[in-house]
Amino acid sequence: MRKKTIAGNWKMYTDIHESADLVKALKEKVQNAHSALEVVLCPPFTSLVVVGSLIKSTRLKLGAQNMYHEDEGAYTGEVSAKMLTSTGCQYVILGHSERRQYFHEMNDLINLKVKKALAIGLTPIVCVGERLDEREKGVTERVVSAQVKGVLRDLRGSEIEKLIIAYEPVWAIGTGRNATPEQAEEVHQLIRKLVGQLSSWAVAERLIIQYGGSVKPENAEDLLCQPNIDGALVGGASLKADSFGAIIRAAEANLAS
């Protein structure tokens, strides 16, 4: 059975003090979490150290929201994989739709980041997904397939099965529009099939594929019960302990069923 992985992407919210308060409220939500459930917190860079210190000896894991693909150098404003691991990070989000949209990151760059993260022992949460105009044109399969092939280029099966793919339909992020569980499952099936073709079906079967697109307590249970949805990459709902806790409970209920 694949693990359910719930990751909270705090984006550019919470200063150090707000991050600490949120972690303290979340810790009690995962005290007795299911052994097959992984919960990852991805705060802003400035909060990584404080969050990392607060979640030691808990079930919570630490992740970052981005990184650069070089080890070091004159890259003002960038953060390396080594810097992340030194704070206790075990995960890193790569290729988020906001990185693609606002900072013009392309598949080739994301691929380099994925390779560097894997080389240093970080688990990349690699995001793919189509825009609204692409879905309306009926090219979702073509767009998502190109992204998956691009970000996984030249990776061996043993590397692919160590990462997580997060399908995030861009049109359902912060827009109030939601993909139905059936729509989400359809693309998750596509991704798993594609990974099977790129590598092997054994690797595809082990791959964790999250859904990320306005996941909330109200829709989490229906999404997480889909056979190819192995967790969630949660945005706004991860900024409140009660709503994030409800999503965690939905994942646990699915594992127990």
N, C-alpha and C positions, 0 to 999 in steps of 0.2 A: 504493500500500500504506500502510495506517495504521501509525504508529509503535506499538511496544509500550512501555508506560510502567509501570515498576515503582516504586512509592512505599513507603517505609518510614515508618510512623506509630509513633514511639517512645512516644507517649502520655505519662503522667507517670512516666517512667523516665529514668534517667541524669542525674547532675549534670554540671557543666562538665567535670570531669576524666574521668568515664566516657564522656561524649560524645566527647571528643577521642580517647580510646583506641579507641573503636569506629570512628570515621572513619578513623583511621590503618590499622586492620585492613581496612577496606572499600576503601580507595583502590586497592589492588593488584588487587582483584576486578574492577575496571572499566577497567583501563588500556587494554585492547584490545577494548573493548566494541563490538558491532555498531553501525554508524552509524544504524540505524533503532531503536535502543533508547535510551530515556531512563530514567535512574535518579534518583529524587528522595528526599532525606532530609528528614524532618519531625521535628526534635527539639523538646524543650520550648522555650518562649520564652527561658528563661535561657541556653540553649546556642546560640541562633541566630548570634550574632556569632562565637563561637569555631569553630563548625562551618563557617560561611561563609568564614572566613579559611583554614581548612584545606583546603577543596575548590576554592579558586581554581586555575584552570589545570588542572582535572581534568574528567572527563566527568560528575561528580556535580552535581546541581542542588539548590538549597535551597528548602524549603517550610516553612510554618508550619501549626499544627494548628487555628487559629481566628483570627478577627478581628472587629472591630465595624464597623458600617456608617457611622458618622459619622467625619468627618475629624479632629476634635478636640473637646474639651469636658470637662465635669465628669462623667466616666464612670469613676469609680474602679475600677481593676482591669482595664479594657479596653485593647485594643491596636488601633491603627488600621492601615489598609492602607499609609499612608505610612510608618509606623514599620517595617512589615515590609520594604518595598522598600529602606529605608535600611540594612538588615542584609544585603541581597543576595538576599532572597527573590524567587523567580520563581513559586512555587506557594503555594496555601493550601487546606487541607482545610476544607470548609464543610458543616454539617448532618450531621456524623457521628452515628451512632445513640446514642452516649454523650452527645452534646450534647443530642439530643432527649430522651433518657430522664432524665438527671440534672439538666439545666438547662432543661428544658421549652421548647426552641427549636422553633418552628413554621415551616411553609413560608413564611409571609409574611415573617418575620424573615430566614430563610435567603435568600429572594429579594432582599431589600435588600442583604445581604452580597455576593451574587453580582454584583449590578449595580455595587457599589462596587469590588469586586476587579477586574472587567473594565475599569472606567473608569480605573483607575490602572495597568493593565498586568499584573496578576497573573493567573495561570491558576488558576481555582477547580477543585478536585476536589470535586464536589458529590455527597454521599452520599444514596442512597435504599435502602429495603429494608423488608421486613415482619417482624413479630414471629412467634414460634412459634404463638401462638394464632390469628393471622391466617392463617398458612399452613394450619393444621389446619382452619380454617373454610372454606378454599377461596377466600379473597378476596385472594390475592396480587396478581393482575392489577389489581384495583380499587384496592388500597392503593398499589402502586408507581406506577400511572398518575396517581393524585391527587397524589402527591409530585412526580413529574416535572413535571406541569402547574403545580403551585404554585411550585416553585423556579425554573422557566423563564418565569414569567409576564411578558409584555410585552418579552421579549428578541427581537431581530431574529436572523435566520438567521446573519448575519455575526458576531454575538456568541456564539450557541450553539456554533458550530463551534470557538470558541476555548477552550471549557471542556472538562472531563472529567467524565463521570458515573461514579460508582463504585456498583455494585450490591453492597450488603452485607446479606445475609439476617441479621437480628439473631439469629435462633435458631442461627446457625452461628458466632457470634463468641465465642471463649473458652469454649465449652460442650462441646467434644469431638465435637459433631455436625457433619457436613460436608454441604453441598449436593453432590450428584453433578455431574459436568461437564454432564450432560444437563439437570439442573434449572437450573443456572446459565445455560447457553446459552439455555434457553427464555425466561428473564426478560430476558436481554440482547437477544434478538430482539424481545421486546415493547417494550423501551425504544427500540431503533433504529426500529421501525415507528412508535411514537408520536411520536418526534422528526420523522420524515418527514411525519406528518400535521400536526404543529404548525408546521413550517417547510417543508422540501422534502426529497425523497429524496437530493439531492446533499449537503445539509448532514448528513443522517443517515448517509450513507456515509462522510463524513469524520470524524464524531464518534468520539472515543476513549471506549470504555466499559470500565472496569476491573471486576474482580471482587474483592471483599473479604469474606472469611468464613473465617477459620482457614486461610489459604493457608500451606502448608508445602512443604518440598522433596519430600515424598512424593506430593503431589497437584498440584504446580504444572504439571508437564508435561501432564497430562491436561486440566487446566483451560485452559491457555494455547493448546492446539491447537484449541480450539473456534473456529469462524469469526467469531463476534461478540464474543469476549473479547479485548480489546486490551491486557491488562496486569493488574496486581494491586495492590491496596492492602493492604499486609502489616503486621500488628500484631506479635505476639510474636516471630515468626520473623525480624523485621528487627533485633532486639536482639542477635543473634549473627552475627558476620561470616560464619561458615561456612554457616549455614542461609540467610541472605540471599543469599550468593554463589551457593548452589545454585539458588535461585529465579531469579536473574539468568541463570545458565547455561541454565536451562530455557527462558527467554524467547529467548535467543540461538539455541538449538537449533531453536526453532519458526521463527524468522526465516530461518534457514539452509535449512530444509527446503522 
